[in-house]
Each structure stands twice: as C-alpha cells, then as structure tokens.
C-alpha cells in the first residue's frame, strides 16, 4: 500500500516549522511514502521548497498560482498524489517515525476508508496556567475523552487524518467554503469532507492512539485573548456548518454533557481537596471559552445573508 503525505504551507515565517514537518515524513519507517508539497501562492516560498526538497525522487511539488486556502491546497495535493492512501500533516506538526506505519496497520486490519490519530501538544512556550486540557481541541490537539482506540468518529483533527485516496476524491475533497485562506478562517474544515465520505460509504473515521503527531503551539496560542477569539469563531463556524450541512447532527451536546457533568465536577472536587490558583483559573476558563463559543454561534445566527458571505470565500 503506497501512502502519499500532503503538507501545505503558505508563508516564509512558517518555513522552519514546515521543514521539520517535511523531514519527519521523509524519516518514516514505512515504505513506500510519497511526499506532496503544496505552496499556496507564494513564489518565494516555492523557490526555497524547490531548492530544499523537489529534487528527491519521492517528492512532488506544486505552487498554486494564487492564495486559494488550505482546503483547496490539500485537495490539490490529493489530486497530484499517486498513493492508495493520502495522509494530511500540518506544516507546524511533526510526525512520529512510525506514524504512517500505524495508519496503514488500521487500513490493513479493517475495511476503513479513513483513519486518524493522536495529536499531542508541543508547547513552544510554557503552557499557560489557566489553559484547561479539555479545550485542547481549540488549538488542534486531542482532548481527554475524544475517542477510544479503534473507535469510529466523525472526524479527527487536520494535523493527523488520512483517507483512501479514491474515496476522498469521489467525495469531492475538502469544502473550499471552510478552512484557512489568508485572514479568512471558517474552522472545522475536516468535518465536511468526512460527512460526505460517511454519506458515500456509510463509514466514519477510525481513530488510533498509535499514530502520533506533535503539534507545535506557538506563543500566541497561549494568549487568553487569542483563545477567547478562537472560541468565538469556533461557534461562528458551527453555525456555518449547520447551514452548509443542515442534515448533519453534531456531537456538541454529548461534549457539553461530558464537560459539565463529568469534567467540571471532577475539577471542582479536586479544588476542594487540593486548592490551587491554576485549578480555579482553569475552571473559569472552561466557562469563558464555552460562553465565547455560544456567543459566536448567536452572532452567526443573527448575521443576515451569512451563507452568501461564506460563499464569497471561494470567489
């Protein structure tokens, strides 16, 4: 089974992290692995990518003529790929050397059409005392209670997800209404393609603990204001998802039940038995971030012509 790993990037200031991501793919224990590098409309970055990587036999390189966004770029990478499986890795993530091998093991042992794995936080600064691990999803990492090993889920995170290439392309790839494009970022862009794959095949994404990537969390991801804003736009994006995929039931209710009936009471009990300022701040942050998500959803709910505004992202 040949695997193609797609890594997309778009800015020179991300190049060092991008290089680490690519090198981690080139160092995989599994063979054969093809590496597909897509630069999103940045000629200077593409020239450097050509110098550093494009002369290798297992590497395919492409530069979009203009900035088209992460969803377009990843789909383009899958189109250029030749593997049976296409795996996605963020340009600020580093894969463990057995990452691909452990993804492939699930495909070989099951009838999976999509497989994703664990995304662990790699703080590039001290983790903020107020940041609760229940909100690791806010920074693209796997949170406690996300899934059991071998469980089928709607989608895993974009730093660690793979698909049978033919199924991915038949489902239409990523939805270009969502995902990062310049300063526009409708979040949760993994969900739409996984919803369409489920509609097509009747199967979701299999989660495996064994396939691990480390996701770099730079200083700004630990800033309280940034996290509140991120929470707000997560709620906004949820409303966009409701409009784009009105028949899809999300798992937000289950998550809120788990959060407020399990995690918060457990944390409160811990504060009572072993008081600490950090523990109190993390409980407060859970309420603040959850509230910001709700406000974002409400804002989108009362925004006139929201779907038309979203559709301008792909114009």
Backbone bond lengths (Angstrom), bond angles and torsions (degrees), N, CA, C in turn:
res aa  C-N    CA-C-N  psi(-1)  N-CA   C-N-CA  omega(-1)  CA-C   N-CA-C  phi
1 X - - - 1.462 - - 1.524 109.01 -
2 X 1.314 116.96 117.61 1.459 120.02 177.45 1.523 109.64 -87.02
3 X 1.316 115.28 139.22 1.460 121.93 179.56 1.516 109.21 -118.08
4 X 1.341 116.11 131.99 1.462 122.10 173.04 1.517 108.35 -108.77
5 X 1.322 116.16 127.52 1.461 121.08 178.87 1.525 108.33 -106.23
6 X 1.335 116.25 123.36 1.458 122.37 -179.53 1.528 109.31 -99.18
7 X 1.332 115.62 125.51 1.463 121.53 175.19 1.531 107.16 -125.23
8 X 1.328 116.64 122.40 1.464 121.67 -178.37 1.529 109.79 -111.36
9 X 1.316 115.69 146.39 1.462 120.06 174.82 1.515 108.87 -148.24
10 X 1.356 115.93 170.84 1.470 117.41 -172.44 1.523 114.16 -151.57
11 X 1.353 118.80 -9.90 1.458 119.60 -173.31 1.524 110.75 -140.18
12 X 1.337 116.28 144.08 1.457 120.71 -177.93 1.520 112.10 -64.34
13 X 1.347 117.38 -32.20 1.463 119.19 -178.23 1.529 112.10 -68.56
14 X 1.321 118.14 -12.27 1.456 122.08 176.47 1.532 112.06 -98.77
15 X 1.329 117.12 4.00 1.455 119.26 -168.25 1.533 113.09 -66.66
16 X 1.328 117.88 -38.54 1.463 119.45 179.73 1.528 110.98 -62.31
17 X 1.335 115.99 -44.70 1.465 119.47 178.13 1.524 110.54 -65.35
18 X 1.329 116.74 -41.58 1.465 121.86 177.15 1.530 110.53 -57.47
19 X 1.318 117.28 -43.32 1.471 120.98 179.33 1.519 111.07 -59.77
20 X 1.332 116.60 -43.73 1.469 119.89 178.01 1.526 110.65 -61.72
21 X 1.319 116.40 -40.06 1.464 119.83 178.76 1.522 110.81 -61.10
22 X 1.324 116.27 -48.13 1.469 120.83 -178.09 1.522 110.73 -64.11
23 X 1.320 116.95 -44.39 1.467 120.26 -179.65 1.527 110.90 -61.89
24 X 1.332 117.58 -34.39 1.472 119.56 178.85 1.527 111.04 -67.05
25 X 1.335 117.30 -30.44 1.465 120.39 176.44 1.525 110.45 -74.52
26 X 1.318 116.07 -41.23 1.468 119.85 179.02 1.519 112.14 -65.23
27 X 1.339 117.30 -20.73 1.469 121.67 -178.54 1.527 113.07 -94.96
28 X 1.328 118.24 10.62 1.462 120.72 -178.13 1.530 111.88 -63.30
29 X 1.330 115.73 144.93 1.463 120.50 178.33 1.525 111.34 -74.52
30 X 1.330 116.88 -22.77 1.463 120.83 -177.47 1.522 110.38 -80.29
31 X 1.331 114.92 147.63 1.460 121.00 177.16 1.538 107.31 -144.94
32 X 1.343 118.90 135.42 1.463 127.73 9.43 1.538 113.17 -93.82
33 X 1.336 114.66 142.69 1.453 122.23 174.44 1.526 108.85 -125.41
34 X 1.312 115.46 126.61 1.460 122.30 173.77 1.529 107.42 -101.65
35 X 1.337 117.37 140.94 1.459 122.06 179.04 1.532 108.59 -113.04
36 X 1.327 116.02 122.48 1.464 121.42 -179.99 1.527 107.75 -112.08
37 X 1.335 116.14 116.43 1.464 122.10 -177.08 1.520 108.68 -108.21
38 X 1.327 115.65 122.55 1.461 121.41 -179.43 1.525 108.84 -119.34
39 X 1.330 115.77 119.71 1.458 122.00 175.79 1.523 107.47 -99.02
40 X 1.324 116.32 131.89 1.463 119.70 -172.60 1.522 111.86 -93.70
41 X 1.334 114.55 77.26 1.451 120.81 170.90 1.507 115.70 70.46
42 X 1.333 117.64 36.75 1.462 121.32 178.18 1.522 108.04 -129.26
43 X 1.336 116.42 103.12 1.457 121.19 -174.73 1.510 113.24 -63.91
44 X 1.341 117.78 -38.12 1.458 120.87 -179.05 1.524 111.04 -65.53
45 X 1.332 116.35 -42.16 1.470 120.03 177.56 1.520 109.79 -65.28
46 X 1.325 117.13 -41.09 1.465 120.22 -177.83 1.526 111.33 -64.09
47 X 1.326 117.44 -39.48 1.463 120.30 177.02 1.523 111.01 -58.80
48 X 1.315 115.66 -41.42 1.468 118.91 -179.96 1.530 111.10 -69.27
49 X 1.330 116.41 -39.20 1.460 120.58 176.50 1.529 110.48 -60.99
50 X 1.319 116.27 -42.01 1.464 119.69 177.82 1.518 111.43 -60.29
51 X 1.323 116.82 -43.97 1.463 120.91 -179.11 1.522 111.50 -65.16
52 X 1.337 116.65 -38.31 1.467 120.37 -171.99 1.522 114.11 -87.92
53 X 1.343 117.75 -30.55 1.468 118.54 -168.76 1.526 115.98 -133.38
54 X 1.311 118.37 -25.66 1.467 119.06 -164.56 1.519 114.88 -76.95
55 X 1.330 117.34 -5.61 1.460 118.91 177.32 1.526 112.12 -88.99
56 X 1.313 117.64 2.37 1.471 121.07 -179.37 1.526 109.69 -88.24
57 X 1.308 115.66 141.67 1.461 121.58 -173.48 1.518 112.51 -61.92
58 X 1.331 117.79 -33.09 1.462 121.06 -174.60 1.525 112.69 -91.26
59 X 1.333 118.40 6.56 1.463 121.97 -174.49 1.529 110.56 -112.11
60 X 1.322 115.55 132.17 1.466 123.26 174.25 1.521 107.17 -113.68
61 X 1.336 117.73 133.53 1.463 121.85 -176.70 1.525 110.99 -123.02
62 X 1.332 114.74 144.98 1.463 120.15 178.47 1.521 109.51 -151.82
63 X 1.332 115.93 144.03 1.461 121.67 174.73 1.524 108.43 -123.85
64 X 1.339 117.36 122.96 1.460 120.34 174.53 1.527 109.62 -64.85
65 X 1.309 116.56 145.33 1.460 119.71 -179.29 1.521 112.00 -64.20
66 X 1.334 116.71 -28.52 1.455 122.12 177.20 1.517 108.36 -147.51
67 X 1.325 116.87 169.30 1.456 120.55 178.96 1.525 109.99 -65.96
68 X 1.338 116.40 118.86 1.466 121.20 -176.82 1.527 112.17 -118.41
69 X 1.311 117.71 -8.78 1.452 119.84 177.28 1.520 113.05 98.79
70 X 1.348 114.62 162.97 1.465 121.21 -175.25 1.526 111.53 -66.27
71 X 1.328 118.08 -36.69 1.464 119.76 -177.93 1.527 111.32 -65.90
72 X 1.329 116.07 -45.75 1.460 119.92 176.60 1.531 110.56 -61.95
73 X 1.330 116.18 -44.83 1.465 120.54 -174.84 1.520 111.82 -64.14
74 X 1.319 116.99 -42.01 1.464 119.31 179.78 1.529 111.14 -67.21
75 X 1.321 116.45 -39.83 1.461 118.97 177.35 1.526 110.65 -64.65
76 X 1.329 116.36 -40.49 1.461 120.37 177.10 1.526 110.17 -61.14
77 X 1.318 116.60 -41.55 1.460 120.25 177.53 1.516 112.08 -59.97
78 X 1.324 116.16 -41.69 1.468 119.88 178.49 1.531 111.20 -65.23
79 X 1.319 116.80 -36.99 1.467 120.49 177.74 1.528 110.99 -64.75
80 X 1.336 116.98 -37.64 1.460 121.29 -179.42 1.522 112.29 -77.11
81 X 1.319 117.22 -21.02 1.462 122.15 -175.06 1.519 111.38 -71.02
82 X 1.327 115.53 158.93 1.459 120.96 177.35 1.524 112.35 -119.81
83 X 1.327 117.52 1.70 1.454 120.96 -176.60 1.517 114.13 -74.87
84 X 1.335 115.86 159.61 1.464 121.51 171.91 1.519 110.38 -69.48
85 X 1.333 114.87 -34.07 1.463 122.77 178.49 1.515 108.22 -119.88
86 X 1.334 116.05 138.85 1.461 120.34 174.56 1.526 107.36 -116.44
87 X 1.337 115.99 123.97 1.463 122.43 -178.78 1.520 109.36 -111.36
88 X 1.333 116.68 146.10 1.459 122.61 -178.05 1.527 109.88 -111.78
89 X 1.332 115.70 133.18 1.457 121.83 176.47 1.519 108.59 -132.88
90 X 1.331 117.34 130.15 1.459 120.32 177.92 1.522 110.92 -66.81
91 X 1.332 115.85 156.93 1.463 119.97 -179.16 1.527 112.89 -77.67
92 X 1.341 117.63 -2.57 1.467 120.59 174.34 1.527 110.82 -118.72
93 X 1.330 115.72 28.15 1.465 121.25 178.12 1.525 109.83 -121.95
94 X 1.322 116.07 156.27 1.460 122.55 176.97 1.522 108.32 -127.98
95 X 1.338 115.82 125.14 1.459 120.70 -178.01 1.520 111.35 -86.81
96 X 1.337 116.42 139.42 1.459 119.74 169.46 1.523 108.70 -62.13
97 X 1.323 116.32 152.68 1.467 119.68 -171.53 1.531 113.47 -64.79
98 X 1.339 117.76 -21.08 1.467 120.68 178.53 1.531 111.85 -102.76
99 X 1.326 116.67 16.22 1.481 121.42 -178.26 1.525 111.80 -56.43
100 X 1.327 117.05 -55.40 1.461 120.38 -178.10 1.519 110.75 -63.75
101 X 1.318 117.50 -42.49 1.469 120.60 -179.82 1.525 111.10 -57.69
102 X 1.325 117.16 -39.54 1.464 120.17 -178.34 1.526 112.24 -76.48
103 X 1.332 117.61 -29.70 1.468 119.10 171.60 1.533 109.99 -65.52
104 X 1.328 115.77 -46.53 1.468 120.94 -178.43 1.523 111.10 -61.29
105 X 1.317 117.17 -37.07 1.466 120.82 -179.39 1.522 111.45 -57.98
106 X 1.319 116.76 -37.09 1.469 119.76 178.68 1.521 110.41 -69.17
107 X 1.341 117.20 -43.00 1.468 119.74 177.63 1.525 111.09 -60.44
108 X 1.309 116.17 -39.67 1.473 119.70 -177.01 1.522 112.52 -73.70
109 X 1.343 116.70 -28.80 1.462 120.74 -176.07 1.527 113.28 -93.55
110 X 1.329 117.13 -10.79 1.467 121.13 -176.74 1.528 108.88 -136.60
111 X 1.334 114.87 -177.14 1.472 119.79 174.68 1.525 110.49 -100.50
112 X 1.315 117.42 28.14 1.464 122.58 -174.81 1.526 111.89 -57.68
113 X 1.337 115.38 143.97 1.457 121.18 171.79 1.525 111.08 -107.48
114 X 1.342 116.53 -12.53 1.463 121.67 177.65 1.522 108.35 -153.27
115 X 1.324 115.53 139.18 1.470 121.20 -178.05 1.528 108.37 -138.07
116 X 1.324 115.74 136.41 1.461 120.95 175.74 1.510 110.30 -134.02
117 X 1.346 115.57 165.79 1.449 118.81 -175.67 1.511 113.91 -135.94
118 X 1.320 113.87 -165.95 1.460 122.92 -174.27 1.530 110.63 -76.76
119 X 1.324 116.45 136.25 1.460 122.69 173.73 1.519 107.63 -117.89
120 X 1.332 116.35 112.20 1.456 121.58 -175.99 1.529 110.78 -101.70
121 X 1.326 117.01 143.36 1.471 119.92 -179.68 1.521 111.82 -72.85
122 X 1.314 115.78 135.10 1.462 122.38 174.41 1.529 107.12 -122.47
123 X 1.327 115.90 83.01 1.459 120.70 -176.68 1.516 110.62 -63.47
124 X 1.340 116.03 127.44 1.454 121.50 176.62 1.523 110.81 -89.50
125 X 1.321 116.07 2.54 1.457 124.93 173.86 1.522 106.19 -144.47
126 X 1.306 117.46 178.96 1.461 119.28 176.73 1.519 109.97 -65.30
127 X 1.322 116.38 135.79 1.465 119.78 175.44 1.529 108.41 -62.34
128 X 1.349 117.64 129.82 1.466 120.09 179.74 1.527 111.55 -60.80
129 X 1.343 116.19 139.41 1.463 120.19 -179.39 1.522 112.43 -60.04
130 X 1.347 116.45 -30.37 1.465 119.75 -175.08 1.520 113.26 -82.40
131 X 1.330 118.68 -9.65 1.458 120.43 -170.05 1.530 111.09 -81.38
132 X 1.351 118.00 119.12 1.467 121.09 -179.58 1.524 111.48 -87.12
133 X 1.316 116.73 138.07 1.461 120.52 -177.70 1.527 111.80 -64.46
134 X 1.336 117.67 -20.95 1.467 120.34 177.17 1.529 111.74 -62.68
135 X 1.323 116.86 -18.80 1.464 120.79 -179.10 1.527 112.49 -107.19
136 X 1.315 116.86 23.57 1.461 118.61 174.37 1.531 111.55 -60.99
137 X 1.337 116.93 -26.48 1.469 119.34 176.84 1.526 111.43 -59.91
138 X 1.322 116.16 -25.14 1.464 120.68 -178.99 1.526 111.50 -66.55
139 X 1.335 116.32 -25.16 1.466 120.90 179.33 1.529 111.16 -114.10
140 X 1.337 116.01 22.10 1.458 120.84 172.67 1.510 115.86 77.84
141 X 1.349 116.91 23.19 1.461 120.65 178.81 1.529 109.60 -119.45
142 X 1.328 115.55 159.61 1.458 121.07 -177.10 1.526 110.05 -75.50
143 X 1.330 115.66 127.51 1.456 122.05 -179.62 1.526 110.98 -94.73
144 X 1.337 118.49 161.53 1.470 120.62 176.72 1.519 110.90 -57.29
145 X 1.319 115.91 138.13 1.452 120.79 178.32 1.512 114.71 81.97
146 X 1.327 117.75 7.18 1.469 120.15 -177.10 1.527 111.25 -59.82
147 X 1.323 117.56 -51.61 1.463 120.96 -178.20 1.523 109.24 -168.31
148 X 1.312 115.38 157.30 1.463 122.17 171.84 1.521 109.26 -86.24
149 X 1.320 116.55 153.29 1.455 120.80 176.93 1.530 109.81 -58.79
150 X 1.331 116.45 127.71 1.457 121.26 -179.17 1.517 114.41 86.82
151 X 1.325 117.63 -0.60 1.469 120.94 -178.82 1.532 110.67 -77.95
152 X 1.324 116.05 145.71 1.464 120.51 173.78 1.524 108.92 -87.78
153 X 1.336 116.49 128.64 1.460 122.18 179.94 1.525 108.69 -126.06
154 X 1.346 116.14 169.22 1.465 118.44 177.67 1.514 110.05 -65.02
155 X 1.335 116.45 -48.81 1.472 120.08 178.24 1.520 109.28 -159.62
156 X 1.319 115.74 154.53 1.460 121.17 169.19 1.524 107.26 -100.70
157 X 1.338 116.74 -173.86 1.462 120.27 -174.23 1.531 111.30 -85.28
158 X 1.345 114.39 155.65 1.459 120.95 -171.94 1.503 114.90 -63.74
159 X 1.325 117.64 -19.65 1.464 120.13 177.71 1.516 112.61 -75.82
160 X 1.322 117.30 -9.69 1.458 119.78 -173.67 1.523 109.88 -156.88
161 X 1.314 116.24 76.54 1.460 120.71 179.59 1.531 108.35 -147.38
162 X 1.321 115.90 145.97 1.473 120.65 -179.20 1.519 109.23 -142.82
163 X 1.331 114.57 160.36 1.465 121.25 -176.03 1.521 109.99 -143.03
164 X 1.327 116.41 151.40 1.455 119.19 161.34 1.528 105.86 -62.06
165 X 1.319 116.51 124.68 1.466 119.99 -170.10 1.532 111.99 -61.49
166 X 1.313 117.12 -42.46 1.464 119.10 -177.55 1.526 111.37 -65.64
167 X 1.330 116.86 -36.37 1.468 120.57 178.23 1.524 110.58 -68.69
168 X 1.324 115.77 -43.79 1.467 121.26 178.75 1.528 111.05 -57.16
169 X 1.323 116.53 -46.94 1.467 120.08 -178.32 1.524 111.62 -71.80
170 X 1.316 117.00 -35.83 1.468 119.51 177.97 1.525 110.74 -64.39
171 X 1.342 116.24 -33.02 1.465 120.84 178.76 1.526 112.10 -78.42
172 X 1.322 117.62 -5.83 1.460 121.10 175.84 1.508 115.61 97.69
173 X 1.344 116.81 4.16 1.459 119.19 179.09 1.518 112.12 69.28
174 X 1.329 115.40 -161.43 1.463 120.47 -178.57 1.524 111.05 -71.88
175 X 1.321 115.57 148.05 1.457 122.24 177.68 1.526 108.53 -80.72
176 X 1.322 117.25 115.95 1.461 120.76 -175.21 1.528 113.02 -73.91
177 X 1.348 117.94 -2.87 1.456 119.48 170.33 1.524 111.05 -71.54
178 X 1.327 116.61 -18.40 1.461 121.06 -174.41 1.528 109.99 -119.74
179 X 1.334 114.80 166.34 1.456 120.40 177.96 1.517 112.39 94.42
180 X 1.325 115.21 166.34 1.470 121.68 -176.39 1.524 111.00 -69.42
181 X 1.316 114.98 133.63 1.460 121.08 169.90 1.523 107.08 -148.91
182 X 1.334 116.89 103.82 1.457 120.72 -175.05 1.509 109.69 59.43
183 X 1.353 117.51 -123.81 1.454 120.45 178.77 1.521 112.70 -95.53
184 X 1.334 117.81 7.89 1.458 121.63 175.40 1.520 108.16 -99.05
185 X 1.325 116.44 130.78 1.452 118.53 -176.51 1.523 110.02 -148.45
186 X 1.333 117.08 87.11 1.449 120.87 169.26 1.514 106.36 -82.11
187 X 1.324 116.52 116.81 1.452 121.42 -166.79 1.527 112.04 -81.36
188 X 1.338 115.21 179.34 1.467 123.33 177.82 1.522 112.26 63.04
189 X 1.337 117.24 44.83 1.466 118.32 -175.54 1.520 113.03 -79.12
190 X 1.344 118.66 -6.97 1.462 119.75 173.52 1.526 111.29 -73.29
191 X 1.336 116.23 -33.87 1.466 119.78 -173.62 1.529 113.48 -59.20
192 X 1.348 119.76 -47.57 1.473 117.86 -175.41 1.522 114.74 -58.04
193 X 1.331 117.90 -45.31 1.463 118.69 -178.39 1.523 110.18 -67.26
194 X 1.329 117.27 -34.89 1.467 119.66 179.30 1.526 111.02 -70.41
195 X 1.330 116.84 -33.30 1.464 120.30 174.83 1.526 109.85 -63.21
196 X 1.333 116.34 -44.42 1.468 119.56 -178.71 1.529 111.39 -69.02
197 X 1.318 117.32 -34.57 1.466 120.18 175.92 1.529 110.31 -65.98
198 X 1.332 116.13 -39.01 1.477 119.53 177.38 1.529 110.69 -64.04
199 X 1.340 116.20 -41.27 1.462 119.70 177.44 1.532 110.94 -63.58
200 X 1.324 115.86 -35.85 1.463 121.28 -176.65 1.520 112.51 -75.79
201 X 1.328 116.52 -41.40 1.466 120.99 -170.69 1.525 114.47 -114.44
202 X 1.328 116.38 -16.25 1.457 119.69 -174.97 1.518 113.09 80.57
203 X 1.340 117.38 8.41 1.459 121.39 -176.61 1.525 111.71 -123.63
204 X 1.337 114.67 143.57 1.449 120.80 175.14 1.519 111.50 -95.21
205 X 1.313 115.89 -155.42 1.461 122.79 -179.02 1.529 108.58 -100.17
206 X 1.327 116.95 131.09 1.463 121.14 175.91 1.532 108.57 -86.40
207 X 1.333 115.70 127.65 1.465 121.21 179.19 1.524 109.76 -95.18
208 X 1.333 115.89 133.11 1.460 120.84 175.78 1.519 110.74 -127.44
209 X 1.326 115.44 129.97 1.469 121.18 177.60 1.523 112.06 -65.89
210 X 1.325 117.21 -25.57 1.465 120.87 -168.94 1.525 113.51 -76.69
211 X 1.326 117.71 -26.10 1.472 121.40 -179.41 1.527 108.16 -89.12
212 X 1.327 116.51 106.73 1.469 121.11 -167.88 1.526 111.28 -120.06
213 X 1.338 115.56 135.62 1.462 121.41 167.19 1.522 108.41 -127.21
214 X 1.326 115.31 151.89 1.467 122.61 176.52 1.524 107.25 -104.36
215 X 1.337 115.74 125.41 1.464 121.37 -176.85 1.524 109.51 -103.77
216 X 1.325 116.53 118.14 1.467 120.49 -179.83 1.532 110.47 -66.44
217 X 1.316 115.73 129.68 1.455 121.95 175.97 1.521 107.33 -114.20
218 X 1.331 115.36 102.89 1.459 121.18 -176.47 1.531 110.27 -77.19
219 X 1.325 116.08 171.67 1.460 122.20 -172.17 1.522 112.88 -49.88
220 X 1.330 117.32 -44.52 1.464 120.21 -173.30 1.521 112.07 -63.54
221 X 1.340 117.27 -26.31 1.463 119.60 179.87 1.527 112.63 -72.54
222 X 1.305 116.56 -9.59 1.453 120.07 175.77 1.517 113.54 -102.20
223 X 1.329 117.46 5.43 1.463 121.16 179.68 1.529 109.58 -84.97
224 X 1.321 115.49 131.15 1.461 120.53 -175.18 1.528 111.54 -58.57
225 X 1.334 117.29 -44.92 1.471 120.51 -178.71 1.520 111.13 -61.52
226 X 1.335 116.73 -40.79 1.460 120.33 179.62 1.525 110.27 -64.04
227 X 1.322 117.42 -41.27 1.460 121.55 -178.30 1.522 111.76 -68.14
228 X 1.334 117.05 -37.12 1.464 119.76 176.33 1.529 109.87 -65.62
229 X 1.338 116.29 -45.16 1.465 119.80 178.16 1.528 110.70 -61.99
230 X 1.320 116.59 -41.62 1.459 121.05 178.12 1.523 110.65 -60.09
231 X 1.338 116.24 -41.69 1.466 120.94 178.21 1.527 110.54 -61.46
232 X 1.330 115.89 -44.44 1.465 120.97 178.79 1.520 111.02 -56.59
233 X 1.342 116.53 -47.80 1.459 119.15 -177.09 1.524 112.38 -74.19
234 X 1.333 117.06 -20.59 1.463 118.66 170.78 1.529 109.97 -65.10
235 X 1.346 115.66 -42.76 1.459 118.85 177.43 1.512 111.96 -64.57
236 X 1.318 116.43 -41.69 1.469 121.74 176.63 1.523 109.68 -58.82
237 X 1.332 116.33 -44.86 1.461 120.99 -178.74 1.518 111.66 -65.29
238 X 1.324 116.47 -33.61 1.466 119.82 177.24 1.520 110.16 -60.91
239 X 1.324 117.12 -41.30 1.466 120.06 178.08 1.531 110.77 -65.25
240 X 1.327 116.55 -40.20 1.461 119.97 176.28 1.530 110.22 -59.02
241 X 1.331 115.77 -43.36 1.469 119.87 177.68 1.519 111.42 -59.80
242 X 1.331 116.31 -40.06 1.463 119.62 179.33 1.522 111.27 -61.66
243 X 1.341 116.38 -35.86 1.457 120.37 179.98 1.524 111.81 -75.25
244 X 1.332 115.81 -40.52 1.456 119.62 -178.87 1.523 112.15 -72.79
245 X 1.345 116.31 -34.57 1.473 121.57 -175.90 1.526 108.80 -132.82
246 X 1.347 117.72 70.36 1.463 121.35 -172.79 1.524 114.54 -65.22
247 X 1.311 117.94 -20.44 1.465 120.57 -177.48 1.529 112.65 -90.22
248 X 1.324 116.81 -2.87 1.458 120.14 -176.19 1.524 110.50 -90.63
249 X 1.331 116.21 125.33 1.455 121.45 174.78 1.525 108.99 -88.83
250 X 1.333 117.11 122.41 1.456 120.76 178.55 1.519 111.37 -81.14
251 X 1.329 115.55 178.28 1.461 120.27 -179.90 1.528 111.14 -108.40
252 X 1.349 116.58 21.39 1.462 120.34 -175.68 1.524 112.32 -65.28
253 X 1.338 116.81 -37.72 1.464 119.47 -179.81 1.518 110.70 -63.33
254 X 1.334 116.87 -43.80 1.468 120.50 178.42 1.523 110.43 -62.32
255 X 1.341 116.02 -39.73 1.469 119.22 -179.50 1.526 110.55 -65.49
256 X 1.330 117.49 -44.51 1.458 120.33 -179.68 1.529 111.29 -64.11
257 X 1.316 115.83 -38.05 1.462 119.40 177.39 1.524 110.28 -63.41
258 X 1.320 116.64 -45.34 1.462 121.29 177.85 1.533 110.90 -61.80
259 X 1.341 115.52 -41.13 1.457 120.46 -176.47 1.523 111.70 -66.15
260 X 1.334 115.98 -49.80 1.465 119.57 -170.74 1.527 114.46 -94.02
261 X 1.317 117.59 -16.42 1.459 119.65 176.91 1.516 113.19 -101.75
262 X 1.332 116.58 -14.53 1.466 120.05 -179.66 1.528 111.54 -120.34
263 X 1.320 116.94 -61.31 1.467 120.33 -170.77 1.532 112.71 -70.63
264 X 1.340 117.51 -46.68 1.466 118.75 -178.60 1.528 111.55 -64.78
265 X 1.361 120.30 -46.81 1.468 118.65 176.63 1.527 112.78 -59.77
266 X 1.331 116.36 -37.45 1.459 119.22 178.64 1.530 110.86 -64.49
267 X 1.325 115.32 -41.38 1.460 119.95 178.26 1.537 110.92 -65.98
268 X 1.325 116.33 -42.29 1.467 120.13 179.72 1.528 111.23 -61.83
269 X 1.315 115.78 -40.02 1.465 119.88 177.54 1.523 110.22 -63.88
270 X 1.347 116.36 -39.03 1.455 120.08 178.39 1.519 112.26 -63.86
271 X 1.355 116.63 -38.59 1.469 120.62 178.23 1.516 110.59 -64.75
272 X 1.342 115.72 -37.11 1.465 119.39 -179.78 1.523 111.65 -66.47
273 X 1.331 116.42 -38.23 1.459 120.06 -176.95 1.527 113.18 -86.40
274 X 1.346 115.65 -29.54 1.464 119.76 -178.78 1.529 108.66 -144.32
275 X 1.330 116.61 80.66 1.468 120.34 -174.45 1.534 112.18 -62.08
276 X 1.339 115.47 140.87 1.459 121.22 172.45 1.513 108.49 -156.04
277 X 1.327 116.55 147.79 1.459 120.85 179.70 1.522 110.72 -62.99
278 X 1.348 117.28 -41.83 1.462 120.74 -178.92 1.523 111.17 -60.00
279 X 1.338 117.29 -41.30 1.462 120.95 -179.44 1.518 111.32 -64.21
280 X 1.338 116.40 -40.73 1.465 120.06 178.06 1.519 110.55 -65.70
281 X 1.330 117.00 -43.75 1.466 120.95 179.98 1.521 111.60 -61.63
282 X 1.325 116.92 -36.77 1.455 119.54 -179.41 1.524 111.86 -69.28
283 X 1.330 117.07 -36.14 1.469 119.80 174.95 1.531 109.87 -63.73
284 X 1.331 116.27 -45.54 1.462 120.10 178.74 1.530 110.84 -61.46
285 X 1.333 116.66 -39.98 1.469 120.26 179.54 1.522 111.43 -62.76
286 X 1.325 117.52 -36.79 1.463 120.55 177.66 1.523 110.29 -57.99
287 X 1.340 116.44 -44.28 1.461 120.17 -179.79 1.534 111.05 -69.59
288 X 1.335 117.15 -40.28 1.465 120.43 -179.43 1.521 110.65 -64.92
289 X 1.340 117.48 -48.75 1.464 120.74 -178.30 1.528 110.99 -64.14
290 X 1.345 116.68 -41.28 1.470 119.87 178.63 1.524 110.37 -63.34
291 X 1.338 116.34 -41.78 1.457 120.19 177.85 1.517 112.19 -62.61
292 X 1.339 116.46 -40.01 1.464 120.44 179.38 1.525 111.03 -65.25
293 X 1.331 117.38 -38.23 1.468 120.36 175.50 1.526 109.75 -60.24
294 X 1.333 116.08 -45.44 1.454 120.10 179.39 1.516 112.98 -62.41
295 X 1.336 116.84 -40.60 1.466 120.71 177.78 1.524 111.30 -63.92
296 X 1.331 116.44 -39.57 1.457 120.21 178.02 1.517 111.54 -62.26
297 X 1.323 116.01 -40.60 1.465 120.08 178.50 1.528 110.47 -65.00
298 X 1.340 116.46 -44.76 1.457 120.49 179.62 1.527 111.53 -63.31
299 X 1.336 116.05 -40.39 1.470 120.02 178.26 1.526 110.57 -60.09
300 X 1.325 115.20 -44.41 1.466 118.62 178.39 1.524 111.05 -65.79
301 X 1.326 116.04 -34.32 1.462 120.98 -178.30 1.527 111.97 -62.62
302 X 1.342 115.92 -34.29 1.468 119.64 -177.35 1.529 112.32 -100.42
303 X 1.347 116.99 3.90 1.463 120.33 177.80 1.524 109.82 -78.38
304 X 1.335 118.08 117.25 1.475 119.02 -179.12 1.532 111.31 -69.15
305 X 1.327 114.90 140.34 1.466 120.10 176.97 1.509 113.89 62.24
306 X 1.349 117.16 35.84 1.466 120.13 -175.09 1.526 112.06 -59.74
307 X 1.321 117.51 -46.82 1.469 119.69 -176.92 1.521 110.96 -62.22
308 X 1.328 117.23 -37.81 1.459 119.92 178.10 1.523 110.74 -65.55
309 X 1.324 116.88 -37.35 1.470 120.61 177.53 1.530 110.14 -64.14
310 X 1.322 116.71 -42.52 1.463 120.95 179.66 1.520 109.99 -63.03
311 X 1.325 116.89 -41.73 1.465 120.56 -177.01 1.514 112.78 -63.71
312 X 1.340 118.05 -21.83 1.466 119.81 177.61 1.514 112.02 -69.09
313 X 1.340 117.70 -16.20 1.461 120.73 178.14 1.523 111.26 -60.56
314 X 1.333 117.81 -31.31 1.461 120.45 -176.02 1.522 112.35 -100.13
315 X 1.331 117.31 5.33 1.463 118.69 178.00 1.520 110.48 -73.16
